[in-house]
Structure formats: C-alpha cells, structure tokens
Amino acid sequence: MCGTRSESAAEQFCPHDGAYLVTPSDLAAAENDPLLGRRIGEFAVVARIGIGGMGTVYRAIQTGVDREVALKVLRADLADDAQVVQRFLQEAKATARLQHRNLAITYTSGSTPEGLFYIAMEYIPGGSLAQLLEKAWQQTERGAVFTLEPARAIRLFCQIVGAVAQAHRLGIVHRDLKPENVLLALDEEEGEQAKVVDFGIAKILQSGPQGGALVKTDVNSNIGTALYMAPERFAGAPGDPRLDVYALGLLLHEMLTGLLPHATSYEDRDTPMALLHKRLTEPVPPLLTAQPVSAQLQGLHADLLDREPLHRPAHAGEVRDRLRELPECNSSTMSFDRSGVMVSAVPDQTVSDSEQVRPVAVEKSPVPSTLQIRTSTLLYLSCGMLLLLLALLALL
C-alpha cells in the first residue's frame, strides 16, 4: 500500500499502484491489514469484517459486476497445511450446494498465484443474532430485562430451522451453529430474514448429486464452540444431524429467555465450565419467559436438549414439522410456507421446487454403539475428563 490519498470521491483506484482506494476509517479498523486495497482474483478488498480461526472475512467489490461480497480468505500461514486447505475447500463445495432464502449465497471460490485461497459469498450488512441478543438486554429500575419480542424470536428461529433442514436434506451437518453464525438481513418485501453462515467445519454425510465423495473433516476432532456443542461431541461422536438439533435447542432457549440453559445472567457465558457441567448432570430446565409458552413448545424444547441423542428429533426437518403444530406458529398473522419458513399469512408463491422436497432419511446415519445406551457411562466419563482438562488449561 503506497499511502496515496485521493482528493476525489469519484476515484476508485490508486493512480500509482492500481490498488482499490479504501477509506481511512476502514484502514484503521483493519489495523492496516495488508490485504486492504488489494485485488484477490476479481475482487477488490475494501474493509475487514471479522477474523476467525481459519481466516479473515472482508467486504470486497466484485469489480466486473460492481457487486459487494463477503470474501473469506484462508490465513496465509495455514495455506501449506493440506488438511486445513481441504477443510476450506470443503466449505466452498458444501455452501455452493445450498440454495435457500435463509442461507447465505456462495458465488464462487478459488486461489491466487500467490497461494491465497478464498470464498466469495453474499454480503449481509445487518449484524448478527449474537448482537441482537446482547442489545436486547436493557437496564431498568428492576435490573436487566430481556426485551426481544417472543413473536420475533420464534419467527427468526423458524427461519434458522428451515435453513438447517435444507442443509440436512442434502446430507450436510453444520456443527457450529451459534448466534454469531446467524446474520440478519432486511428484505424489502419479506422483512427481517435470518441467514445461516459459516459452514467451515461442516460434515458431509453423503456424496454430492454429481457423484464423488467430498472431503470429510476428522470425525474425532472436537471442533466447534463449546457453549453450543452437544454433550456427545465432547466424546468424539461423528457429525450426526442431531448435533445441530441440540444446537437449535440452545438457540431456541437463548432467543426466548436471553440466557443459555442453566444460566442466571448473561455474564454466565463467561464461565462456560459451570454451564457445561450442569448440562451433563442436571435435567433440562424449562423455558421461563415473561409470557407463558405452550406445552407443545416446552415439549419440543426439552426434546431438542435431551442429553441422549436418539431421543432428539433425527434432523432439522423433523423440528420444522413440529414447529408447524405449535400455537405460537399458527397465529392469525403468521404461517409457514411450503419450505417451512415462517412468513406472513399470505403464502409466498416464489418458493422453488427444490425447497418443497421433504428431508431425506438422514437419521439413518451411523451412530456409535456407545450412544445407543441411555446415559452411556463411556460418554459421560469422556465428557468429564474433557471438562477437567479444560479446567486445568484455564489455570495455566
């Protein structure tokens, strides 16, 4: 970056080195990231959005069509790791197959002669579900109060379930569902829309429609965010759709109460060891909300968060079917369209045929024998050992 400053707002490219001009505020926010202003393939990088374990996400311009995109770039120091590159390429293959209004669109992927790997996706500027949940906590004279309207929470949750059901129908398990991986967009016709993103550690359960097995991540690696992981994941269980089903239960609980199960305050997430221990040893707590919820919703919530995987719905398609039966989802102003997405009472006629297909029987995915015994001793011993190890690491 040459440091040239442009005096004209109409100028887009540096007259000296051809780099895309970026604003001083974007440059400062990105801590002078060397990729800002550079071209990566057909994309000009203009701002940094966020940093993850595998790479950085930028806002970029697809110069040929003048379109804003979210450009995910693999960390340069990981580009020599074959397994990491395979996992990154797997995300591109997995997300390219996903077509649903509540899933971020993947436009293209590739690499540069310099060895940079990238995925170009739909740019969603509306913030994340995590930010919405945090802002929904308001200080009042009675203390902190969670203010997210239940109807809005249910509507967004149904959209998330619809997106995950589509992934499960194609044999893809997300494995890292959490509020940070749900972005919020505002559609002029359909209003607020949840968009599930970041399939970076997704597990492919079956070959793609064109044949040829896709790369699988190591089924014994405990990757994901601990606060949103199913108990059996700590014991190395494979990527069964029930992992996502458990995470959906956590999202449902948090979206309706503002808290994770067993938490008594928002800050309890800062001490995950205590919450994880309670999940492994105590019954699922009921939904305690300002407005009473139906017995059907309480039952679905308890089933989603059952510690025993085989007692949960087999995949998100079953969750979507049960949502249709809830009184909360059958008000006079809300209904489900044919893809399972909660919309206004007037049916949406633009739903594609692919979204009308019912989920395939992904519940037949192999499940380890240790999971077929209720309260498996091996499972909970493994979880206990992992929690002890995490506690010891925290003291170092």
Secondary structure, DSSP 8 states (H G I E B T S, - for coil): ------S-TT--B-TTT--B---HHHHHHTTT-TTTT-EETTEEEEEEEEE-SSEEEEEEEETTTTEEEEEEEE-GGGTT-HHHHHHHHHHHHHHHH---TTB--EEEEEE-TTS-EEEEEE---S-BHHHHHHHTEEEETTEEEE---HHHHHHHHHHHHHHHHHHHHTTEE-S---GGGEEEEEETTTEEEEEE---TT-EE-S--TTSS------TT---S-GGG--GGGGGT----HHHHHHHHHHHHHHHHHSS-TT-SSGGGGG-HHHHHHHHHHS-------SS---HHHHHHHHHHT-SSGGGS-SSHHHHHHHHTT-GGG--SSEEE-TTS-EEESS--TT--GGGGS----GGGS---GGGGSTT-HHHHHHHHHHHHHHHHHHH-
